[in-house]
Amino acid sequence: MRKPILDPTEGLSNARGGPAETRRGQRGSETSSRGPLRVGAVNYLNTKPLVYGLGARLSHGELSFDYPSRLADSLRNRELEIALVPSIELALHPEWSIVSDACIGSLGPVLSVKLMFRVPPPDVRLLALDEASRTSAVLAQILLSELCDVRPQLTPLPLGCDPKEVAADAVLVIGDRAICSDQGGFVEEWDLGDRWSRWADLPFVFAMWVARSGVETQSVAGAFAAARDSGCQNLEIIAREQAAAMQLPQQLVEDYLCRNLYYRLGPQQRRGLELYYAKATELGLIQSTVQVKLDDCPV
């Protein structure tokens, strides 16, 4: 078993103006005296190492699962205190805080974020975007603009909808259904993690643990790094269980978890995020460039 690698939406109109800086969760204004902290995570294969044993480690928290975009909505609606949210959400909510250096990132092919084409990429006029993640939706638009000088019209790919049922020139698919996607009827496929890293020569960070403003995180912040570390030490077990559950070859799942994903935020990941936010701003997909600061993360 190879040692896992730890280091390496058209016009999102509710983005707030002015530069933002991500920071550690604030303490004291909202405490666990109101009950356990509600923590939300994604139930995709790529999150399994991050949530391995996490529920038991959250002595002051409750863990639930949902789609990435819904987690961000639940955080905004104060239905969660902490969530594993798509990276673009920090541009929409600069008051939110990064609470751990555990993340989902890649440097190269990621397998679970794919842009599938029915026409050559320069000819794309209508792009269907998976509603599960806004980060990948922005990433797809950045890469089409940078690599093909294309700014297509957008249409949603509803959750649970088969990509083949959407009449679009290109379809963005994320998560487990991207790993298991059938390429029939498509002429080309982009792995967006691979395309980003070859174009930018930087890692890409898809999701991070984030708390909403005023949430006390000291009691649970260490649990996220500990769960990540435990998951990375047990990837063979995770791969065996998930390969059986998803009916995929175990070697494919092991390679995906060990070779395709990174689980720790660091300086290179910060630079990748900064470039992503800058390009999103240039395209008018967010209203301000986010200045990422990770120095205050607790681990």
N, C-alpha and C positions, 0 to 999 in steps of 0.2 A: 504494500500500500504506500503510495507516494505521500510525502509530508505535505499537508495542505498549505496553501499560500495565504499568509496573513497580510503581508505588505506588498507590495510590488515593486390643440386646443386653440386653437386659433384665438389670438388676442385675449389672454387671460385677464379679463377686464377688472377683476377685483384686486389686482396687484396694487400695493400701496406705493405712493411716490416717495422719492428721496432714497439715498443709499442706506443699505441695511447691513448689520453685522450680526452673524450668528454667534451665540454665546451660551454659556452653561446655564442650566435651569436656575431660576431665581428661587430664593428660599424665604419662607416665613409668611408670605401673604395668603397662601392657601395650603393648609396642612392636612395630614391624613386624619385629623380628628373628625373630619366629616365623613370618614369611612375609608376603605381601602382605595388606593389609586387604581383607576381603571386603565389598563394597558391593552393596546390593540396591535396585532401583528398580522402579517399575510400568511396564508396557509399554502404557499407555493413550495415547490421543491427547493428553490434557491434560498428560502428562509429557514429550512430545517436546521442547519448548523447554528443559526442565531437564536433559535427558540428551544434548543435541546435542553430539557430539564428546567426551562425558565419558569414555568408555572410554580414549581416547588421552591424556587429561589425567591419568588416575590412574596416575602412574608407580609408585606404591607401593600400588596397589589393583587388585582384580579386580571387574568389574561383572557382575551377573546380574539377571534379571527374574522377578517373580512377582506374585500378587495382593496388594493392600495388607495384608489381614489376615494372610496367610501370611508377609509380610516381617516383621511385628511378632512373629509366633511364632518365626521364625528368629533374630531379634535376641535374644529372650528365651532361646532354646535355645543361644545362643552359636555359631550357625551363620553369623552375620554379625556384623561389627563396626559397620557404619554402614548405615542404610536410610532410605528415604523412607517414613515410616510415617504412618498416620492420626493426627490430632491427639489423639484420645481416649487414645492409648497413653501420653502423658505423664502422664495422671492415674493410670494403672495402674502406671507405672514412674517414680516421681519421681527415681530415681537416673540415669535417662537424660538426655542432654544435647543441646540444639540446637547444631548445629555450623556452620550457615550461615543467612544471611537469605534464601536461595532457598527458595521454597515454592510450593504450589498454593493459590490463594485466589480469591475472587470478591467483587464488589460489584454484585449484581444477578443476572440469569439466568446459570446455569452450564451448562445443557443436558445435562450428564452425570450429574446426580443428580436422579432423578425419583421422585415418589410418585404412583402411579396408582391411582385409586379405581374400584371397582365399585358403590359406594354413595356417597351424599353424605358428605363428611368427618365431620360430627357423628354419623353412624350407624355409624362403623367400630367393629367389635368384635374383629376378628382381622386382624392386620397381619403380612405376610410380609416379612422383612428379608433383603436381599441379603447373603450371607455374605462377600462380597469386602471390605467395609469396615465397621468398627465405628463410626467417626466419623459416617457418614451415618445409621447405625441409631439412634444417640442423637439426632442432629439431628431425624430424623423424629418421634421420640417427644416431644421438646421442643416442636416446632411444633404437633403435634396437641393437646398439653396446653394450650399457651398460646392457640392460636387457636380451638380447638373444645371445650376442657375434656374431652378424650377420653384415656383410658388403656387402650388395647386389649390383648388377649392377643397374644402373639407366636408366630410360627412361622418357621422358616428358609426362605429361597429358596436352594436349593443352587447352588453354582457350576455354570454350564452349563445350568441348568434354565430352560425357557421360562416367563416370568411367567404366561402364560395357563394353565399346567398346575397352578398353585397355587390351591387353593380358599380364597382369603382376600378380605376386604372391601377391602383396599388392599395394594399391592405396592410395595416400595422396590427400585429398579433403579439401578445405578451404572455408570460407565465407558462404554466404547464401545457396549455394548448398550443403554444408556439413550439415547444419541444416535440410534441406529438403531431405537428401539423402535416397535412397532406399537400404536397406541392403540385398536385394535378391541376391543370388549367392555368398555371402561372409560368411565365417565361424566364423569370430571374428572381433571386432571393438575396436580400441583404441581411446579414447578421449585424445589427446596429452597434454592438460592442466592438466587433472587428472593424467596421467601417470608421467608427470614431477614433479608435486607437491608431489606425493607419493614417488617418487624416491629421489628427491632433498630436500624435506621438505622446499621448497622456492617458492615464486611466480614466474611466468614467464611473461615477458613483450614482447608482440608481435610487437608493433609499437609505435613510438614516433614522436613528431613534431620536425623536423630538418631543419636547414638552411644550404645552401652551403656557402663555404668560402667567406668572404668579404661582405656578405649581412647585411645591417643595419636592425635590427629587433625590435628596441626599440618602434617603433610606432605601432607595431601589436602584440607583445609578450603577453600583458595582455589580448588580445581578446581570446586567446586559453583557458586560465583558466576560463575566464568569461563565455564562451560558454559551457565549460564542467560543470561548476557549475549550469548554467541555465538548461542544459539538465538533470542533475541529479535531479533537483527540479521538472522536468516535465516528469518523466519517464512514468507515467500513460498515459499521452497524447500520448507520442511517442509509447508506447506499443500498444495502441488502434489503432492508425493509421497504424503502421507497421503490426500488426496482420491481419488487413483487407487487406492491400496491398499484403501480402505474403500468405494469406489464411492459417494462423496458429492460433491455440488457443491463445487467449489473455493472459491467465495465463502462458502459455509456454514462450511467449515473455517477460512478466513481470519478471518471474523467471530468464530468461536468462540475462536480463539487470541489475537486482538487485542483484542476488545471484552469477552469474557466472563470472562477469567481475569486474575489478578494474580499476579506471580511474586516479590514482595519483601515480607518481614516488616517492619512498621513500627509506630508507636504506635497507629494505628487498628486494625490487625490484632491487636495485643496486647489492646486493649480488647474486640474481638470475641471473642477466645479466652477472656478472663476471664469475660465474660458467659455464654458457652457452658458453661464448666466450672461456674459458679455455678448455672445452671439444671439441669444434669445432677445436681449434688449435691442440689438441692431435690427432684428426682424420685426420688432414691435410686439413680440409675444409676451413680454413682461415690461413693466413701466420703468424699472430701475435696475441697475446692475447690483447684485448682492456681493458685498465684501465678506468673504468667508474667513472666520477666525476660529481655529481649533485649539489654540493654546490653553484654553481654560477647561477643556474636557477633563473629567476626573481621572481617566485612565489612559 
